Amino acid sequence: MTRPSLPLLLTIFVPVLVGLLMFTLVVVAFEAARGVAVEEQEQAIEELVELTAGSIERLWIAPRNKTVQALAHSDRLQRRLEGEPNFDELAREWAITSRMLEGYFFIYYGLRDGTIEYYPDGELPQDYDPRDRPWYKAGMQSGGEPAWTTPYAEAITGEMVVSTVAPIQRDERKVGVMSTDITFDGLEAILGQVQLPPGSSVFLLDPDGRPFIGTKAEYVGRDRLPASADKSFTESSAPLSNGWRVSVIVPRTAMAESFAALRWPIVSASALILLAGTAIVAILGVRTAWRTSRLAHYFRESLEHASPLRNLFQTRDEFSFLNHHFNRAVAKARGAEEEKIARERSFRFLVEQAPVGFFRTNRAGALLYINPRCAEILGYTQQDAQEELASVWDLYEDFEDRRGFLKELVDHGEVRNRKIRFRRKTGETIWISMTAHIDTSGDGPGESSPQGSADFEIEGFLIDVTREMEERDSLESMAHSDALTGALNRRAFEKAADTIAANARSTGKPVAILIFDLDRFKSINDSCGHAVGDSVLQSLVDVGQQQIRDKDIFARVGGDEFAILLPDSDRAAACSLAMRLRDSIASTPAPEPLSEPPTCSIGISVLEGGYVQIPELMKRADKAMYQAKAAGRGLVECDPEAM
């Protein structure tokens, strides 16, 4: 065994010295950390108080402020003050409100003449006058914004409540007060969820600083809470919008006790860890030195004298791992070159015979290798492609395809199944699906990059997907077009109409729609056959397409029912188009055996942009169309409600 090196000795003794130092620091710093922990806990409690106050403001006070203000401005309340509707309708509105927010008890209003109406039912004292009650005074004294009363006993049940009030105004004059009584149930639940040290309590203080609700009953009703002292820590939030504050009382012993309880366990555990670590490091250091020396001697013998390979260690550790992989590397080294050559030959054979196109280029587009299938897809022989293709970038039909391919390749290092249009040698355009990656090894099947080539090479394969792309385009067209006439089908029309309606609502411009069908079309089908009926429908679509603008939407929405959606069109423009369309259809030669072309009845509806709803627009236009039929057919009728 060789003598332990200085790094190995340092590996043993430095952790031991560091452990002793850390143990000392733990003992010395513990007391100082205790004070810091208490200060941090006080800060955390302060933040918790403000967070609780914010929650009560958002979840309790703000919603009730908005609610009482909405009730005070309710249209139904204003009509009730004028004598209608009856109170039952107003009570139903209040019943819905009381179920929306937790803690609502009574909802009511009082007027200057002493009138009061309330929900739910209850019997008021005989001498009850709302004008003497604290809620009425608070509402009349407010500047128009919601106000809150201090806690008081409710007149019917005697339960302690607070009231959220807002003045009722008519003609800029206060005529009464809208009020909602709120119990403390929900507030008690919020306060009960605040997580504080054992023995702590949390309270709500009224604007005068008196606790009126809290988790410890002994302080509720006092003039104020005790201030912070040696035995307790008291903290209050900033005043809320209604003057309330959240306050907590935390025993200082509870803040320090949990931290102090950790002292002896931490010190004892640190000492045990230090002793155990010292023993383990010493043992491992000696063992590592012996095994390292033995493994180094074995490596030297195996490489210099070609001695048989052995497993020196029976344990499954790093030394056994090194021994095992060293043996594997030596065993494979003798046949490494032959295996590489065989692999390259096999790879070249597979690429040459592959049914997909394989290629290799540099970044500048110079072709380094192309297999027979790739050359065939592009319209070349393998030799012609090598000689005639100056740059593969010339194959791209669209420059944007080329730029997008290169950007994705450079950004991600690879491109997968990207659809690109290529131009074959004959000039024919085809669709190919290309998968490629950046290869900097230069180990591909082609020849090495020529001198002066770009800084990396591109390797990949492609397949001809022209038929698949054409079939996909055909299916997409069929999904949006009517198979007989070629016009948009109802589904495509509704999708386009939603977009036009949204644009109209944002710009305020009008939208018009024409709904029309052929008069007595069923009799044509019955007497002349469906082939003649189909011809008539196709002729109608041809005529209609010639009359509309590029931005108009023309669709077959039913059997012989059609619709034209006209964005940015008023009533005059829609009527003008309808007249031209009707006259053009009537003057179009009829297919045999019809003696004269059929007429059509057209209904028009127009809505301003801010009110455009496509279903409503179509409903009105459809109604106008049936009015045209009822008036004698072959006519144009406009929705009387259209602008």
ABEGO torsion letter per residue (X at the ends): XBBBBAAAAAAAAAAAAAAAAAAAAAAAAAAAAAAAAAAAAAAAAAAAAAAAAAAAAAAAAAAAAAAAAAAAABAAAAAAAAGOBBAAAAAAAAAAAAAABBGBABBBBBBAAGBBBBOBBBBBBAABBAAABAAAAAAAABAGBBBBBBBBBBAAAGBBBBBBBBBBBBGGBBAEBBBBBBBAAAAAAAAAABBBBBGBBBBBBBAAGBBABBABAAABGBABBBBBBAABBBBBBBBBAAGBBBBBBBBAAAAAAAAAAAAAAAAAAAAAAAAAAAAAAAAAAAAAAAAAAAAAAAAAAAAAAGBBBBBABABBBAAAAAAAAAAAAAAAAAAAAAAAAAAAAAAAAAAAABABBBBBBBAAGBBABBBAAAAAAAGBBAAAAAAABABAAAABABAAAAAAAAAAAAAAGBBBGBBBBBBBAAGBBBBBBBBBBBBAAGABABBBBBBGBBABBBBBBBBBAAAAAAAAAAAAAAAABBAAAGBBBAAAAAAAAAAAAAAAAAAGBBBBBBBBBBBGAAAAAAAAEAAAAAAAAAAAAAAAAAABBAABBBBBABAABBBBBBBGBBAAAAAAAAAAAAAAAAABBBBOABABBBBBBBBBBBBBAAABBAAAAAAAAAAAAAAAAAAGEGBBBBBAABX
